[in-house]
Amino acid sequence: MIDFDFHTHTHPQSNCASQTVEELVKRVHLAGINILAICNHDTISGLSK
């Protein structure tokens, strides 16, 4: 079983992704993934201030 994913992307920050941050977090939680890294291309605009 994989309990981490160190390479994911979110929409709209990365045009290769189809899920928002919220959707991705819900999906990985349901899959049993405990550690997640979001690696959007050329931006940090999804970070909270």
FIGUSE-656621 format. One record per atom (N, C-alpha, C, O): atom name; residue number from 1; y, z negated, x negated. Coordinates in Angstrom, 3 decimals. Last residue first. Layout:
<nodes>
NODE;CA;NUM;Y;Z;X
...
</nodes>
This chain:
<nodes>
NODE;N;49;32.601;-2.716;1.799
NODE;CA;49;33.651;-3.235;0.916
NODE;C;49;33.527;-4.713;0.761
NODE;O;49;34.324;-5.329;0.054
NODE;N;48;29.457;-1.037;1.607
NODE;CA;48;30.410;-1.912;2.301
NODE;C;48;31.424;-2.423;1.297
NODE;O;48;31.140;-2.545;0.105
NODE;N;47;28.739;2.359;0.763
NODE;CA;47;28.781;0.939;0.409
NODE;C;47;29.793;0.183;1.251
NODE;O;47;30.862;0.705;1.569
NODE;N;46;28.867;5.036;1.221
NODE;CA;46;28.134;4.241;2.185
NODE;C;46;28.171;2.750;1.907
NODE;O;46;27.691;1.956;2.715
NODE;N;45;30.127;6.249;-0.935
NODE;CA;45;30.908;6.014;0.276
NODE;C;45;30.174;5.181;1.326
NODE;O;45;30.813;4.664;2.243
NODE;N;44;29.428;7.014;-3.359
NODE;CA;44;29.101;5.622;-3.050
NODE;C;44;29.802;5.234;-1.750
NODE;O;44;30.043;4.056;-1.488
NODE;N;43;28.068;10.166;-4.408
NODE;CA;43;28.985;9.352;-3.626
NODE;C;43;28.494;7.913;-3.542
NODE;O;43;27.298;7.639;-3.643
NODE;N;42;26.140;12.009;-5.425
NODE;CA;42;27.562;12.134;-5.800
NODE;C;42;28.517;11.310;-4.953
NODE;O;42;29.671;11.703;-4.785
NODE;N;41;23.616;11.467;-3.065
NODE;CA;41;24.150;12.359;-4.088
NODE;C;41;25.655;12.254;-4.216
NODE;O;41;26.374;12.395;-3.226
NODE;N;40;22.104;8.243;-2.656
NODE;CA;40;22.832;9.392;-2.128
NODE;C;40;23.479;10.173;-3.257
NODE;O;40;23.846;9.605;-4.285
NODE;N;39;19.783;6.402;-2.801
NODE;CA;39;20.318;7.182;-3.920
NODE;C;39;21.034;8.425;-3.399
NODE;O;39;20.606;9.545;-3.678
NODE;N;38;18.785;3.231;-2.023
NODE;CA;38;19.377;4.436;-1.438
NODE;C;38;20.142;5.157;-2.547
NODE;O;38;21.044;4.584;-3.159
NODE;N;37;15.858;1.423;-2.301
NODE;CA;37;17.033;1.898;-3.033
NODE;C;37;17.503;3.184;-2.370
NODE;O;37;16.720;4.115;-2.178
NODE;N;36;14.108;-1.404;-1.144
NODE;CA;36;14.616;-0.063;-0.856
NODE;C;36;15.827;0.236;-1.728
NODE;O;36;16.716;-0.602;-1.874
NODE;N;35;11.320;-3.390;-0.509
NODE;CA;35;12.392;-3.092;-1.462
NODE;C;35;12.796;-1.636;-1.280
NODE;O;35;11.949;-0.744;-1.262
NODE;N;34;9.337;-3.479;1.431
NODE;CA;34;10.180;-4.653;1.239
NODE;C;34;11.378;-4.414;0.334
NODE;O;34;12.357;-5.159;0.401
NODE;N;33;7.788;-1.681;3.958
NODE;CA;33;8.450;-1.576;2.658
NODE;C;33;9.444;-2.716;2.538
NODE;O;33;10.289;-2.912;3.412
NODE;N;32;6.553;-1.489;6.398
NODE;CA;32;6.152;-2.572;5.508
NODE;C;32;6.753;-2.506;4.124
NODE;O;32;6.292;-3.190;3.210
NODE;N;31;7.427;0.261;8.252
NODE;CA;31;6.374;0.745;7.358
NODE;C;31;5.910;-0.329;6.379
NODE;O;31;4.974;-0.103;5.611
NODE;N;30;9.513;-1.094;9.405
NODE;CA;30;8.304;-0.888;10.201
NODE;C;30;7.125;-0.424;9.350
NODE;O;30;5.969;-0.682;9.683
NODE;N;29;11.314;-0.803;7.253
NODE;CA;29;10.856;-2.132;7.664
NODE;C;29;9.556;-2.020;8.461
NODE;O;29;8.609;-2.767;8.218
NODE;N;28;11.801;1.914;7.291
NODE;CA;28;11.081;1.352;6.151
NODE;C;28;10.574;-0.055;6.457
NODE;O;28;9.516;-0.453;5.969
NODE;N;27;13.147;2.108;9.804
NODE;CA;27;11.897;2.831;9.556
NODE;C;27;11.108;2.241;8.382
NODE;O;27;9.890;2.086;8.467
NODE;N;26;15.458;0.542;9.482
NODE;CA;26;14.489;0.217;10.533
NODE;C;26;13.134;0.854;10.240
NODE;O;26;12.095;0.216;10.407
NODE;N;25;16.659;1.978;7.374
NODE;CA;25;16.258;0.583;7.180
NODE;C;25;15.235;0.163;8.232
NODE;O;25;14.251;-0.500;7.907
NODE;N;24;17.172;4.459;8.639
NODE;CA;24;16.281;4.376;7.485
NODE;C;24;15.775;2.952;7.288
NODE;O;24;14.583;2.746;7.059
NODE;N;23;19.029;3.742;10.624
NODE;CA;23;17.735;4.335;10.999
NODE;C;23;16.724;4.210;9.863
NODE;O;23;15.557;3.894;10.096
NODE;N;22;21.160;2.820;9.010
NODE;CA;22;20.523;1.934;9.984
NODE;C;22;19.134;2.446;10.380
NODE;O;22;18.181;1.672;10.461
NODE;N;21;21.840;5.140;7.563
NODE;CA;21;21.392;3.937;6.859
NODE;C;21;20.615;3.031;7.816
NODE;O;21;19.542;2.535;7.474
NODE;N;20;20.450;7.980;9.362
NODE;CA;20;21.550;7.118;8.949
NODE;C;20;20.974;5.925;8.181
NODE;O;20;19.759;5.727;8.157
NODE;N;19;18.492;10.816;8.374
NODE;CA;19;18.600;9.494;8.980
NODE;C;19;19.830;8.756;8.466
NODE;O;19;20.206;8.881;7.301
NODE;N;18;18.243;13.139;6.976
NODE;CA;18;18.427;13.272;8.419
NODE;C;18;18.608;11.930;9.116
NODE;O;18;18.851;11.894;10.322
NODE;N;17;19.389;14.600;3.860
NODE;CA;17;18.807;13.523;4.663
NODE;C;17;19.080;13.741;6.142
NODE;O;17;20.024;14.436;6.516
NODE;N;16;20.786;16.335;2.346
NODE;CA;16;19.336;16.540;2.372
NODE;C;16;18.629;15.488;3.235
NODE;O;16;17.401;15.490;3.327
NODE;N;15;23.416;15.578;2.231
NODE;CA;15;23.071;16.635;3.185
NODE;C;15;21.578;16.951;3.220
NODE;O;15;21.144;17.756;4.044
NODE;N;14;24.353;12.259;2.209
NODE;CA;14;23.570;13.277;1.504
NODE;C;14;23.115;14.324;2.510
NODE;O;14;22.500;13.993;3.524
NODE;N;13;25.958;10.994;4.159
NODE;CA;13;26.355;10.966;2.749
NODE;C;13;25.606;11.999;1.912
NODE;O;13;26.186;12.562;0.984
NODE;N;12;25.320;10.772;6.874
NODE;CA;12;25.795;12.065;6.374
NODE;C;12;26.166;12.080;4.896
NODE;O;12;26.652;13.102;4.413
NODE;N;11;22.011;10.151;5.801
NODE;CA;11;22.923;11.117;6.409
NODE;C;11;24.117;10.355;6.983
NODE;O;11;23.883;9.298;7.569
NODE;N;10;20.534;9.065;2.717
NODE;CA;10;20.963;8.858;4.104
NODE;C;10;21.971;9.915;4.521
NODE;O;10;22.682;10.488;3.695
NODE;N;9;17.569;8.841;0.669
NODE;CA;9;18.905;9.356;0.943
NODE;C;9;19.235;9.096;2.406
NODE;O;9;18.340;8.926;3.234
NODE;N;8;15.646;7.147;-1.890
NODE;CA;8;15.870;7.604;-0.515
NODE;C;8;17.302;8.106;-0.394
NODE;O;8;18.142;7.829;-1.249
NODE;N;7;13.814;5.790;-4.113
NODE;CA;7;14.528;7.061;-4.033
NODE;C;7;14.586;7.537;-2.582
NODE;O;7;13.692;8.239;-2.110
NODE;N;6;12.202;3.581;-4.289
NODE;CA;6;13.397;3.598;-5.125
NODE;C;6;14.163;4.915;-5.061
NODE;O;6;15.067;5.141;-5.866
NODE;N;5;10.486;1.614;-2.227
NODE;CA;5;10.874;3.017;-2.338
NODE;C;5;12.200;3.051;-3.078
NODE;O;5;13.216;2.597;-2.551
NODE;N;4;7.654;-0.602;-1.892
NODE;CA;4;8.999;-0.291;-2.350
NODE;C;4;9.223;1.217;-2.322
NODE;O;4;8.274;1.998;-2.385
NODE;N;3;5.033;-1.018;-1.330
NODE;CA;3;5.982;-1.934;-0.707
NODE;C;3;7.397;-1.765;-1.257
NODE;O;3;8.238;-2.654;-1.116
NODE;N;2;2.220;0.811;-0.535
NODE;CA;2;3.494;0.868;-1.242
NODE;C;2;4.457;-0.094;-0.556
NODE;O;2;4.676;-0.004;0.652
NODE;N;1;-1.188;0.000;-0.840
NODE;CA;1;0.000;0.000;0.000
NODE;C;1;1.252;0.000;-0.885
NODE;O;1;1.321;-0.735;-1.870
</nodes>
